[in-house]
């Protein structure tokens, strides 16, 4: 719309003035330059990556947070001032709203008549038409429930991009607005709790597609929050294996945060997306908590799939990932075995007996357990603990003593944390008798990179003839600084394969060139 034309003078400027009177701030509104809405999901991806994109100009956009103007994650409302009868404007607004993931409503007006178009959780829209100019105020509730309860058949499958966008926006909301949960680690844990409840709701819904789902909006913000908290308490009772390491787990977010998360996710089918996509999107939360600084480089799905195929896991295999993160290798092994066996009960029995995982991060472990449950169980042997410091097991992680017995596994598959600044101290190496440390120190125990210590832990876990698939930096195997490693490996393993992993696979997480190394424990090797 031209800034000097009749629509600008007769419609846009009066609407802007009316919004000011209602309490909207000038820097919450943008009309010059006109806001542009991506024309397609691919264009939205370009915008997310801060690249140029093809977009439709809109007459006016309103941002929710006055402190974050010109941010697509803060777009609350879109206004159009075209077409005297409103029908074309309303149709156009529906298209625009579907392209703006955070927008809640649109307004069409010709200066006298108006219509408000509400975006509903199931992806549909609700229209309210008025013969005069009706505009919301900043204190209104912009969330609308669907006209009927959402059932399984109403759900739609989001893209992984949708998931990432939503998770990022919700994390920003929690950090900025939640009045109860303020510590970053607790914020992640609470978001994980809501994600678990949503997955449980989808699982139950898939079994009874016509029954209203538990994860959806109720009449008011308080009613929604009370219902979701009660549903979470029930989840803790029915899925106690997921929460077994927690003391009195509760949903602590304030009512507003709970309502916002429910609105964002209630129309989605997360089971249809797949465990890997949900786990990958969840890493938005982990990155925000600077876990990459601790060497937690979460393994891309395509690398996981290739590694599991190369390892050729068989029904008789007992497998473990001693640094399982959010369970990517365990989930893929379960899926691969399920596709081959084709018997849910048999796969469940195999997983409950033969699939093990350990991670120091309680949220990672909780999410892994949940994903395994969604797939059909197999979460019984996923533990919180420090795989490397065996001297602490009895006092701090008593379950690990039986779960991580030396020589108990035929296959280890892992992507351990690694990096020059991520080391186990010489004292810890000595206390736990890691021979790779004095090998590096020419007879004297020395501080050693965690990735190398995980190599020895994996060796201990394997039975003779067992195989190891481990992702490590290429420099360990080719640099002159690590000559001792090749000598140490020669006495213990047979190298069965090296698989190149493109550097782009971990782009954004890690700059080191890595490979998947496939090793076999020697039958006559060192004990």
N, C-alpha and C positions, 0 to 999 in steps of 0.2 A: 504494500500500500504506500503510495507516495505521501511524503510528509507535508505536502501542501495541498493535496486533493480534498474533495468534499467529505469522503469517508473519514479522513484523518481529522478534519475540523469538526464534523458533525457527530462522529461516533467515537473514535479512539480517544480524543482529548477529553470529552465529557466522561467517558468510562474511567479514564485514568484519574480524573478529579474525584469521581465518586468513590474510587478505591482509596484515595488519600483520606477522604472524609471518614471512611470506615476504619481507618487505622493502618492501612498498608503504607510502607515506607517507599520513598522514591527509589532507593537502591535495591529494593526487592523487585522492581519492575524494569523490563527492558523492551524497548521498541525501536531504539536507534543505537547501533545498527540492529536490524531485525534478526531475531533468533532463528536458527536454521535447524530443522528436524531431519535426521537421517532418512533418506529415501528407501533404504533397505537394511536388513541386519548386517550385511557386509560393510555398508557405509557406517553403521553404528560402531562396528569393530575398529574401523579406521579412526573414528572420533575418540574411542577409548584409548587408542594408541597415540593420541595427539597428532594425528596426520590429517591432511586435507580430505574432505568427504563431500559427496553430493547430498544436498539437503533442500527441503522446502522452507521458504521464509514464512514466518508467522507474524501476525499483526502485533501481538503482545504476549510476553511470557512473564509469569510471576514466580519468584523463587521462595522456597519455604523459609530458609534461614537468611536473615538480612546480612549476616556476616560472610556469606558465601555466594555472592552474585556471580553470574556468568559461569556457573558450574552445572553441567548436565545432570549430575547426581543430586542436584538441589532443586530441579525444576518441579514445581508444584502444580501449576495451572497454565493452560494455553488458551488464548483468546483469539477469536476470528470475528471480523466485522464485515461480512459479505452477504450477498443474496438477501433481498427483502423478505422472502418467506422462510428463510432459515434452513430448509431441508438440505441444500447442498453444503451449507456451512457446517451443519451437524455431522453430515457424512464425512466431510473433510477432517473435522475434529477427531472423530473416531480413529481415523487413519493416523493422525498425528499422535494421539494418546497411546496408540499401540506401539509407536516407535520410541516413545519416551518412557523408560522403565520406571521412573520415580514419580511421574505426573499422576495426580489423583483425579483431576477433573478438568473439563474444558468449558468455556463460556462462549456462546454466540450471541451477538447483539447487533441490531441495526439502529441502536440509539433509543428505541422505544420498547419494542418486544425483545425478549431474550430467552435463552434456553441454557440450562446447565446439563452437561453430560458427565456422569460419574463413571469412573472406571471401577469395575467390580473385581473381586479376587479371582473369579473363574475366567477372566478375560473378556467378559461381556460388558455391556454398557447400559446405564439407566438414564433416561432423559426426563427432565422436568421443564416444561415450557411455561412462560409467563407473558402476560400481555403488557407488562411494564418492565422496567430495568431492575432485575433482581441480581444482586451480587453477594457473595459470601464475605464475611469479615475474617480477620486474622485469627480470631478466637474460636471460630467454628470447628466442628469435627469434620474432616474431609474424607473420612473412611466410611464406605458404605458396604454393608453386607449384601450378598446375593438375595434375590427375592424369594428363593427357596433354598432349603438346606443342600449343601454340596455333597454329592455321592461320588463313589469311585468312577463311575462312567462319565462324570463331568470333568475330570481332571485332564490336563493337557501336559505334554512332555516338554519341559524347557530345554533350551540348548545349554551347552557348557558355558557359553558366553553369558547367557541369562543368569546362570548360577553365580558366576564370578562377579557379575555386576551387582546382583542382589546382595551377595555376601559382603562385598566391599561397602555398599551403601549402608547396610545394617550395622556393620562394625562402626562406621562413622557416626551413625545415630546413637549407638550405645555409648561411645566415648564422649560424645557431645552432650547427651541429654539424659541418660539414665541417672536417676537420683539416688539409687541404692548401691549398685555395683560399680565401683570406681577403679579397682585394681585390674590391670590388663590381663593377667593370667586368669582371674576370676571371670572377667568378661568373656574370654574364650570358652571357659568351661560352661558358662551359662548358655552361650549360643550353641554349644555342642549339645547341651541338654534339650534345647528346643528342637534341634535337628533330629535327635534320637526320637523325640515324641512324634515329630512329623513322619519319620520313617515307620514308626509303629502304627500310626494312623493309616498310612498307605498300605501297610501289610495287612491290617485287619480289613480295610476297605476292599482289597483285592479278593478276599474270601467271601465278602458279602457286598457285591457291587451296588445294591439298591439301598443299603442302609446309610443314613447320614454319617459323614465322617466326624471324628471327634476333633480334628484340627481345623477349626473354622471359627469365624466371628460369631459372637452372640449379640444380643440386643444392644448392649452398651459396652464401653471400655472396661468397666469393672466386672460386668458379667463375663466378658471374654476372658479376662485375666483370671478370675476365680475358677472358671471352667478348665482353663489350661493348667493351672496349678494343681487342681484336683486330678486331672488326667495324668499329670506327671507323677504324682504320688502313687497312683495306681500302676504306672509303668515301673516304678522302682520296685514295687512288690512282685510284679509278674516277671520282670527281667532282672532279678537280683544278681545274676551272673555278670551283667554289664557293670553294675555299680558295687561289686563286692569289696572293692578297696576303699570305698568312701564311707565316711561316718555321717549318717543322716543326710543324704543328698536332698536338696530342695531347689525349687525354682525361685530365684531371688530377684529377678528383674522387676522394675516397677510396672504398673498396669499399662502405661503408655507404650513402653518398649515391647511388652508381650503382644499387645494389639498390633503394633507395626509389623512384627515378625510374622504373626498369623496372617495378616493381610497379604504380605509379600509371598508367602509360601503356600497358602491354603488351596490355591487353584492348580498346583503342580503335582505331577506324578513323578516322584523322585525314584520310585522303583524302576520305572521305565528308562530313566536316564542311565542307570548303572552305577555300581559301587565305585568304579574308578573315577567317573566324572564328578560324583559328589565329593570324593576324597580330594581330587585335584582342586576343585573349587574351594574346599575347606582350607586349602593352604593359603588362601587370601588372609584368613585369620592368623595363621601361623607366621606368615611373613611379617604381618603387622606387629607381631610380638618379637621380631628380630631373631627367630629361631635359626635362620640361615647363618647367623653369626656363631651358632653352636655347631655348625657343620651339618645341619639337617637339610640336605638337598633332596627333596622328595622326587622319587624316581618316576619319569614319564611313563605313561601307559604303554607306549610302543616298545620301550626298552624292557619293561616288565614282561610283556607278552612274549617277546623274542627270547628272553632269558629262561622263562618257564618251559618253552618248547625245546630249547637246547638242552636243558637239564633232563628232559624226558622222565618226569615224575611218574612212577608206577604205583599201583595199589599197595604193593608191599613196602613202599618207601615210608620212612618216618622222617619228616622234614622239620626244619626250624629256621627262623630268621631271628638272630640274636640282637638285631637293631631294626625292628620291624616297622617303625614309623607308623603310618596309618594303614599298614597291612597290605600293601600292594602285591607283594609276592605271594602271600598266603591266600589272598582273595583270588588271584589269577590261578594258582595251583588248584584251589577248590573248584573254580569254574571249569578248568581244563579237565579235571577228573570227573566232574559231573557230566560233561559232554561225552566223555568216553564210556562211562559206566551206564549212564542213563537210568539209574535207579536211585531215587532220592534217599531212601532209607539206607542203602549201602554206602552212599557218599557221605551221609551224615555220620554213620558209624566210623568210616575211615577217618574223617576229619577229627572227630572227637577223640580218637585214639592216636592219630599220627601227625597232626598239625600243631606246631608250637610256635609261639612268638613272644619276644621280650622287648620292652622299650622302657627307657627311664621316664618318658613323658606320660603322665597319667591321662591327658586328653587324647593323645595318640592311641593309647591302649583302649580307652573307652570307645573311640570311634572304630577301631579295628574290630572289637567285639561286636559292636552294633552292626557293622557291615557283614560280618560273618553270619550273624543271626538272620539278617535279611536274606542272605543267600540260601540259608537252610541249616544254620547252626555251624558248629565247628569252632566256637569261641572259648571252649572250656580251658584251653591251655595257652591263652594269651595273658601274659603277666606283666605287671609293673616291676621294674628292677634294673639293676646295674649288671649287665652281662659280664663285665670285665673284672670287677672287684669282688672276687669270690670270698675274700675275707670278711665282707660285710653281709653276706647272704644270711647267715644264721640269725643275726641281730635285726637286720633291716628288711630282708626279703626271704623269709623262711621257705616260701613255696619254690624258690629257684633251685634249692638243693636237690630236690627230686626231679624237677622239670628239666634241668640242664646237666644231667649226668654225663660224664665223659664216656665217649664211645657208644652213645645211645642212638645216634642218628645216621641214616644212610645218605642224607642229603642236607646240605646247608646252602641257603640262597639268601644273599644279603647285599645291601648297599650301605656300608657303615659310614659314620661321620669321619671325615678326614680333613687334613690341612696341617700346615706347619705349626700353627698356633694352637692346635687341638692335640694335647699330649697327655699321656699318663706319666706321673712322676716316677723317677728312678726308684723311690722308696716303695710306691705301690707296685711297680713291676717286680721288685725283689720279694715283697711280702706274698705276692700271688704267683711267684716262681715262673715268670714269663721269660723263656730262654732267648726270645728274639731281642730282648733288651741288652743283655751282655754281648750278644752277637754283634749288635750295632756299636756297643761301647768297647769292643775288643777286649772282652773279659770283665768289664766293669759295667754294672747296671747304670743306665742313663735314661733320661726322659725320652719318651718315644711317641711318635704320632699314633693316634687312636686307631687309624685304619690298619696299621701294622699289628697292633695288639689284637684287633678283631680277627686278623688272619690266624694268629695262634689260638685264640679262643675257638675259632671254627675248626681248627685241626684237632683240638681236644674233644670237641663235641662229636666228631665223625668216628664211625667204626672203621676198621681197616677195609680198604677198598671203597669207602664212601666217597662221594663227590661233592665238591664245593664250587658254587658259582658266586663270585664276588666282584663287585665293581670297585676298582681302585684307580688312582692316578697312574698314568703311563710312566711317569718319571720314576716310580718305585722300581720299575723293571728294566729301565734303560739308562738311568743316570749312573755315573761312576760313584756318586755318593752312596749308592745303595748296593754296592758289590756284595756286601755281607748278606743281603736279603736273598740274592740268587743262590748263594752257598747254603743258607739256612733252608730254603725251599727244596733244593736238590736232595737233601737228606730225608725229606718228609713227604714230598708230593711228586706226582707225575703230572706234567703240564699237558692237558688234553686239548686245550684250545684257547685262542685269544680272539675276542670279537670286538671289532672297532665300534665305538659309540661316538657319533658325530658331536662336536663341541656344542652345536646348536641345541642338542637334546636337553642340556641343563642351562640353557641361556637364561640369564636373569638370576640364577642361583649360584653358579660355580663356573670359574674360568679355566679350571684345570682340565687338561685332556685326559679322558678316562677310557678304560676298556673293561669288558666283562672277561674275567679270567676263569676258565674252567679247569679245576685241578682234581686229581684223584689221590686219596691218601694211600701211601705205600703200605703194602701188606707187611713188608719187612722194615718199615721205617722206625724212627725213634719213638718210644712210647711217650 
